[in-house]
Amino acid sequence: MPIMTENKNMDEQKKPNPLQKIKNTIEDKEEQLAFISVVVRLVVVGWSGFIVSLNYITIPGYSTEPKDITFPASLLTGALASFGLEGAKKRGDGTYKPDEKPLNKKEVEALLATQSGSYQTIRIETPIKILGAEVVDKKDNKK
């Protein structure tokens, strides 16, 4: 019998924990962190969705008085927004409409052209090329 207990102990030691499984399956550190980030956000969505849902369902033996769900609702909204899900905006007449569509390239250029200000938009591409620049010799300026 002592041989079996030793084998069980060896089997228990060989079982990796969930973090070790992630390290073994995903080689890149950034991908590991991204995976953990998604798991944490999913847990937050599940927990906050459960807490918010408890306010609207009736469970025997559980008090039916309304609770303040502001914090879990804001966590739910933020976690869903991190996945790209956003709610529609409410208009004054009580109806909902989705956000306006994003501006296209021509509309952005027209908007930037109409704005007056002391700033300049610079577009940088790699490899960096400097076009139209003059070389200034500091020695000539001192004379």
C-alpha positions in Angstrom: 0.0 0.0 0.0 2.7 2.6 0.6 3.7 2.4 -3.1 0.2 3.6 -4.1 0.3 6.6 -1.8 3.6 7.6 -3.3 2.2 7.4 -6.8 -0.8 9.5 -5.8 1.6 12.2 -4.3 3.6 12.2 -7.6 0.4 12.6 -9.6 -0.7 15.5 -7.5 2.6 17.2 -7.8 2.6 16.8 -11.6 -0.8 18.5 -12.0 -0.2 22.1 -13.1 -2.3 24.9 -11.7 -4.3 27.1 -14.1 -1.5 29.8 -14.3 1.0 27.1 -15.2 -1.4 25.7 -17.9 -1.6 29.2 -19.4 2.2 29.6 -19.4 2.5 26.2 -21.1 -0.1 26.8 -23.8 0.6 30.4 -24.6 4.3 31.2 -25.1 4.2 35.0 -25.5 4.0 37.0 -22.3 1.8 39.7 -23.9 -0.6 37.1 -25.1 -0.7 35.5 -21.6 -1.5 38.9 -20.1 -4.2 39.6 -22.7 -5.8 36.2 -22.0 -5.8 36.9 -18.2 -7.2 40.4 -18.9 -10.1 38.9 -20.9 -10.8 36.3 -18.2 -10.9 39.0 -15.5 -13.2 41.2 -17.6 -15.5 38.2 -18.2 -15.6 37.5 -14.5 -16.5 41.2 -13.8 -19.2 41.1 -16.4 -20.7 37.9 -14.9 -20.5 39.1 -11.3 -21.9 42.6 -12.0 -24.6 41.3 -14.3 -25.7 38.8 -11.6 -25.8 41.6 -8.9 -27.8 43.9 -11.2 -30.2 41.1 -12.1 -30.8 40.3 -8.4 -32.4 43.7 -8.1 -35.1 42.8 -10.7 -35.9 39.2 -9.8 -37.9 37.9 -6.9 -36.3 35.1 -4.8 -38.3 33.6 -1.9 -36.6 34.5 1.4 -34.6 37.3 -0.2 -35.7 40.9 0.6 -37.5 42.6 -2.3 -36.6 46.2 -1.3 -34.6 47.9 -4.1 -30.9 48.1 -3.6 -28.4 50.7 -4.8 -26.9 49.0 -7.9 -25.0 52.1 -9.1 -21.5 50.6 -8.6 -22.2 47.1 -10.2 -24.1 48.8 -13.0 -21.1 51.1 -13.7 -18.7 48.1 -13.6 -21.0 46.2 -16.0 -21.2 49.1 -18.4 -17.4 49.7 -18.3 -16.6 46.0 -18.7 -19.0 45.6 -21.7 -17.6 48.8 -23.2 -14.1 47.2 -23.0 -15.4 44.5 -25.3 -16.8 47.1 -27.7 -20.5 47.0 -26.6 -22.1 50.3 -25.9 -25.7 51.3 -25.3 -27.7 53.7 -27.3 -28.2 57.2 -26.1 -31.6 58.3 -24.9 -33.2 61.2 -26.6 -35.5 63.8 -25.0 -38.7 62.2 -26.3 -37.9 58.9 -24.5 -36.8 57.0 -27.6 -33.3 55.6 -28.2 -31.1 56.2 -31.1 -27.6 54.9 -31.8 -24.6 57.2 -31.8 -23.8 59.1 -35.0 -21.7 57.2 -37.4 -18.0 58.1 -37.4 -16.5 60.7 -39.7 -14.9 59.6 -42.9 -11.6 60.9 -44.2 -13.1 63.8 -46.2 -15.3 65.0 -43.3 -12.2 64.9 -40.9 -10.2 66.9 -43.4 -13.0 69.5 -43.8 -13.4 69.7 -40.0 -9.7 70.3 -39.5 -9.6 72.9 -42.3 -12.4 75.0 -40.7 -10.8 75.1 -37.3 -8.6 78.0 -36.6 -5.8 77.7 -34.1 -2.1 77.7 -33.6 -1.5 74.0 -34.1 -0.4 71.7 -36.9 -1.3 68.1 -37.6 1.8 66.1 -38.4 1.6 62.6 -40.0 4.6 60.4 -39.3 5.4 57.3 -41.3 8.2 54.9 -40.8 11.0 55.1 -42.0 11.0 58.8 -41.2 11.7 61.1 -44.2 12.1 64.9 -43.8 11.0 66.7 -46.9 11.4 70.4 -47.6 13.5 71.1 -44.6 16.4 73.5 -44.8 19.7 73.0 -43.0 20.5 75.9 -40.8 24.1 76.6 -40.1 24.5 78.2 -36.6 27.8 79.8 -37.4 26.3 81.9 -40.1 23.5 83.2 -37.8 26.1 84.6 -35.2 27.7 87.0 -37.7 
